[in-house]
Amino acid sequence: MESLIMDAAKRAAEYLNGLDNRRVGPSPESLIGLSKFNQPLQDDPIAPESVLQELDTLGSPATVASTGGRYFGFVTGGSLPAAMAANILASAWDQNAVLGISSPTASALEKVSREWLNSLLGLAPTTEVGFVSGATMANFTGLAAARHALLDAQGWDVESKGLFGAPSIEVIVGNEVHVSLLKALSLLGFGRERVVRVPVDAQGRINAAAFPVIHEPAIVCLQAGNVNTGAFDPLEEICSKVRSANTWVHVDGAFGLWAAASPSTRHLIKGLEKADSLATDAHKWLNVHYDSGLVFVKDKRHLNAAMSASAAYLLEGETRDPHLFVPEMSRRGRGIEIWAALRSLGRKGLAELIDRCCAHAQRMAKELSTAGFEILNDVVLNQVLVSFGSPELTRSVITGIQRDGVCWCGGTEWQGRTAMRISVSSWATTDEDIDKSLESIIRVAGDAKKSG
Ligand SMILES: *Cc1c(COP(=O)(O)O)cnc(C)c1O
């Protein structure tokens, strides 16, 4: 076993060491190489060493180097060294984080991470936290707690009776709501289209003045960090408008919630402690492994009631039973890497990580603007939208940058404009990475412009 694990560790280290000198997107040849995986399953067992070698030889080159410092696609964090090392050890542990008794360590690490997270984000210490697979599930879980709370107040037991015949709940979203929140609404029986959409401004923020009169009971879904612009809905203003026992405020802060962890960005998310539930990703800006997300619910009774497998009301005992706060039963201990990330960073390290990414984004925007390209958003956080001219030209520049391989940025549509999106979300990104990436972007865009 030991030599196999050392071999795996050696290959992993070689992979990580090689990130600086390889292209970010996989080469066409390495993608063709993936076809070698297509074999009929053989009859006889194969030694694990050979399996690992095959995986590394064919799989590693065809990975996207998103854990390196020059991947700016979607909103993708890397993996902090402590989180990665913890993940390797946790693989050896193979814990089932369903109950405290099935994994005392996973349970204890969730418990302490919950305390740290509430304190870092400025939430009440009684706020309950569920460790889920990502922001989609965090949105789902927070909205399930909302559904329980509002229907319970109407005397309707939704967990037992379902939604058919239940009192109606109005759902309000901003016009730039993330698709995953609509998906969560659809999974919960609210329907993607059965929502009231509120107009937004040029940054995608809900226009508080245009906020409609609410028909209670209602769920108001706000956003902290628009996936394109990084902009925040005016949480405080809307929360003070809609406060009532029959209204639940849910905030999708998949990456933007982490703004609360730095004194220099905290003002952007003022009022977050007023929300009833919050969703975020740990695999984005906290830089832990996929997959990892967090849901925060102010009144834990509603979360418990929505997530309990039995109708019996379960209270947390001495040890924390993780399944009481999430949709799954058997699950991996995601709190392990979250604990390791927070422990290694400390408050200052996390704030510096947030600030550093924001500063890199500022620099990208400034230098691309100086080079004559249009920045479409106010760069308030870590997201930058660039237009290189016509939609066709912008699209061909994006393809050219991906082919160049120095960095990786994706495309998006922003309020009718075609744009390239740069998201700086990784602990690994250095000033030198930004230098190299800017050189590639400006060169490729210049060439594309010349060739028309
Ligand atoms: C990424 C993102 C999500 C979805 O998160 P997953 O981790 O992919 O489930 C939801 N909302 C926003 C604003 C996001 O940026």
The ligand as an SDF file (V2000), in Angstrom:
LIG
                    3D

 15 15  0  0  0  0  0  0  0  0999 V2000
  -21.2500   29.3480   -9.5050 C   0  0  0  0  0  0  0  0  0  0  0  0
  -22.5200   29.9740   -9.0710 C   0  0  0  0  0  0  0  0  0  0  0  0
  -23.6130   29.2000   -8.6770 C   0  0  0  0  0  0  0  0  0  0  0  0
  -23.6310   27.6890   -8.8060 C   0  0  0  0  0  0  0  0  0  0  0  0
  -22.6420   27.1100   -8.0410 O   0  0  0  0  0  0  0  0  0  0  0  0
  -22.2300   25.5730   -8.2080 P   0  0  0  0  0  0  0  0  0  0  0  0
  -21.0640   25.4490   -7.3170 O   0  0  0  0  0  0  0  0  0  0  0  0
  -21.8670   25.4020   -9.6580 O   0  0  0  0  0  0  0  0  0  0  0  0
  -23.3680   24.7350   -7.8120 O   0  0  0  0  0  0  0  0  0  0  0  0
  -24.7250   29.8470   -8.2000 C   0  0  0  0  0  0  0  0  0  0  0  0
  -24.7800   31.1930   -8.1290 N   0  0  0  0  0  0  0  0  0  0  0  0
  -23.7500   31.9820   -8.5170 C   0  0  0  0  0  0  0  0  0  0  0  0
  -23.8720   33.4740   -8.3970 C   0  0  0  0  0  0  0  0  0  0  0  0
  -22.5820   31.3880   -8.9970 C   0  0  0  0  0  0  0  0  0  0  0  0
  -21.5470   32.1570   -9.3700 O   0  0  0  0  0  0  0  0  0  0  0  0
  1  2  1  0
  2  3  1  0
  2 14  2  0
  3  4  1  0
  3 10  2  0
  4  5  1  0
  5  6  1  0
  6  7  2  0
  6  8  1  0
  6  9  1  0
 10 11  1  0
 11 12  2  0
 12 13  1  0
 12 14  1  0
 14 15  1  0
M  END
$$$$
